[in-house]
Amino acid sequence: MQNRTKCLAVPGDLLRPRVPCPIALGAIGVPAKRWVTRTDLFVQLESGRQLLANDPLATIEVAAKASMMSREHFLRMFQEAFGQLPGAYQATHRMLRARQLLVESTDPIWKVGMQCGYSDASAFSRAFRREFGLTPKQSRKTKSQLLHSKV
């Protein structure tokens, strides 16, 4: 029988490296039956997810490699664990980053699009409008409204 410990933090635990709680990972749907496998799988998927969130030019293949999985297995496990495909996750984070840059910087719109991984300003503007209902130029005029809108 497996030794199942509770996932409660006590003062002595603050010095140990943080490991995801297998019970919580099961509750959010990380697909694995064994506790150790579930934890390892989550750590692997999280490395790929962080790469997709932080690097707008990262490809699915690179994220899968960072997660030590094949592309197909990464796609399947990512969707099962996080509820969306890696490409959709990355697109959402690219738009959130673009919105943040538009509000916080005075860079030209084409430059913001390039920083977020878009090849030209028109592709960036179309994607931005599809996501938020405003063009990047309109969003600059209504910064306070943009900050308070939901994705």
C-alpha positions as CSV (number, residue, x, y, z in Angstrom):
1,M,0.0,0.0,0.0
2,Q,1.3,3.5,-0.9
3,N,2.2,5.9,1.8
4,R,-0.1,8.9,1.1
5,T,0.8,12.0,3.0
6,K,-1.4,15.1,3.3
7,C,-0.6,18.1,1.2
8,L,-0.5,20.6,4.0
9,A,2.5,22.9,4.5
10,V,4.0,23.1,7.9
11,P,6.7,25.5,9.0
12,G,9.5,23.0,8.4
13,D,8.3,22.5,4.8
14,L,9.3,26.0,3.8
15,L,12.9,24.9,3.2
16,R,12.0,22.0,1.0
17,P,11.6,22.4,-2.7
18,R,7.9,22.8,-3.7
19,V,6.4,19.8,-5.4
20,P,2.9,19.8,-6.7
21,C,0.3,18.0,-4.5
22,P,-0.8,14.8,-6.2
23,I,-4.3,15.1,-4.7
24,A,-4.7,18.6,-6.2
25,L,-3.3,17.4,-9.6
26,G,-5.9,14.6,-9.7
27,A,-8.6,17.1,-8.9
28,I,-7.7,19.4,-11.8
29,G,-7.4,16.5,-14.2
30,V,-3.8,15.7,-14.7
31,P,-4.1,12.3,-16.3
32,A,-2.3,9.5,-14.4
33,K,-3.3,6.9,-11.9
34,R,-0.2,6.7,-9.8
35,W,0.8,9.7,-7.6
36,V,4.4,9.8,-8.7
37,T,3.5,9.6,-12.3
38,R,0.9,12.4,-11.9
39,T,3.4,14.7,-10.3
40,D,6.1,13.9,-12.8
41,L,3.7,14.5,-15.7
42,F,2.6,17.8,-14.3
43,V,6.2,19.0,-13.8
44,Q,6.9,18.0,-17.4
45,L,3.8,19.7,-18.8
46,E,4.4,22.8,-16.7
47,S,7.9,23.3,-18.3
48,G,6.3,23.3,-21.7
49,R,3.5,25.6,-20.6
50,Q,5.9,28.1,-19.2
51,L,7.9,28.1,-22.4
52,L,4.8,28.8,-24.4
53,A,3.7,31.6,-22.1
54,N,7.0,33.3,-21.9
55,D,8.3,32.9,-25.5
56,P,5.9,34.1,-28.2
57,L,8.1,32.5,-30.9
58,A,8.3,29.0,-29.3
59,T,6.8,26.2,-31.3
60,I,4.7,23.3,-30.1
61,E,7.7,21.0,-31.1
62,V,10.1,23.0,-28.9
63,A,7.6,23.0,-26.0
64,A,7.1,19.2,-26.4
65,K,10.9,18.7,-26.4
66,A,11.2,20.8,-23.2
67,S,8.6,18.6,-21.7
68,M,10.5,15.5,-22.8
69,M,7.5,14.2,-24.8
70,S,6.6,13.6,-28.4
71,R,4.6,16.3,-30.1
72,E,1.4,14.1,-30.3
73,H,1.7,13.0,-26.6
74,F,2.3,16.6,-25.5
75,L,-0.8,17.8,-27.4
76,R,-2.9,15.1,-25.9
77,M,-1.6,15.5,-22.3
78,F,-1.7,19.3,-22.4
79,Q,-5.3,19.4,-23.5
80,E,-6.3,16.8,-20.9
81,A,-4.4,18.6,-18.0
82,F,-5.1,22.3,-18.9
83,G,-8.4,22.1,-20.9
84,Q,-7.1,23.7,-24.1
85,L,-4.6,23.0,-26.8
86,P,-1.1,24.4,-26.5
87,G,-1.6,26.7,-29.5
88,A,-4.7,28.3,-28.0
89,Y,-3.0,28.7,-24.7
90,Q,0.0,30.4,-26.4
91,A,-2.3,32.7,-28.5
92,T,-4.1,33.8,-25.3
93,H,-0.9,34.7,-23.6
94,R,0.4,36.5,-26.7
95,M,-2.7,38.7,-26.7
96,L,-2.4,39.3,-22.9
97,R,1.2,40.4,-23.4
98,A,0.2,42.6,-26.3
99,R,-2.5,44.3,-24.3
100,Q,0.0,44.9,-21.5
101,L,2.5,46.4,-23.9
102,L,0.0,48.6,-25.5
103,V,-1.0,50.0,-22.2
104,E,2.4,50.3,-20.6
105,S,4.6,51.4,-23.5
106,T,4.6,54.0,-26.3
107,D,6.1,51.7,-28.8
108,P,4.5,51.7,-32.3
109,I,1.7,49.2,-32.8
110,W,3.7,47.2,-35.4
111,K,6.6,46.9,-32.9
112,V,4.2,45.6,-30.1
113,G,3.0,43.0,-32.7
114,M,6.5,41.9,-33.5
115,Q,7.4,41.6,-29.8
116,C,4.4,39.3,-29.4
117,G,5.3,37.1,-32.3
118,Y,3.3,38.5,-35.2
119,S,4.9,38.9,-38.5
120,D,3.1,42.1,-39.6
121,A,0.9,44.8,-38.1
122,S,-2.3,43.7,-40.0
123,A,-2.2,40.2,-38.7
124,F,-1.6,41.5,-35.2
125,S,-4.5,44.0,-35.5
126,R,-6.9,41.4,-36.8
127,A,-6.0,39.0,-34.0
128,F,-6.2,41.7,-31.4
129,R,-9.6,42.9,-32.6
130,R,-10.9,39.3,-32.7
131,E,-9.8,38.8,-29.0
132,F,-10.8,42.1,-27.4
133,G,-13.3,43.8,-29.8
134,L,-11.0,46.8,-30.3
135,T,-8.2,47.6,-32.6
136,P,-4.8,48.2,-31.0
137,K,-5.1,51.9,-31.9
138,Q,-8.5,52.2,-30.2
139,S,-7.3,50.4,-27.2
140,R,-4.5,52.9,-26.7
141,K,-7.2,55.7,-26.5
142,T,-9.1,53.8,-23.9
143,K,-6.4,52.5,-21.7
144,S,-8.4,52.4,-18.5
145,Q,-11.2,50.6,-20.1
146,L,-8.8,48.1,-21.6
147,L,-7.2,47.3,-18.2
148,H,-10.6,46.5,-16.7
149,S,-12.0,44.4,-19.5
150,K,-12.0,40.6,-19.2
151,V,-10.4,38.2,-21.7
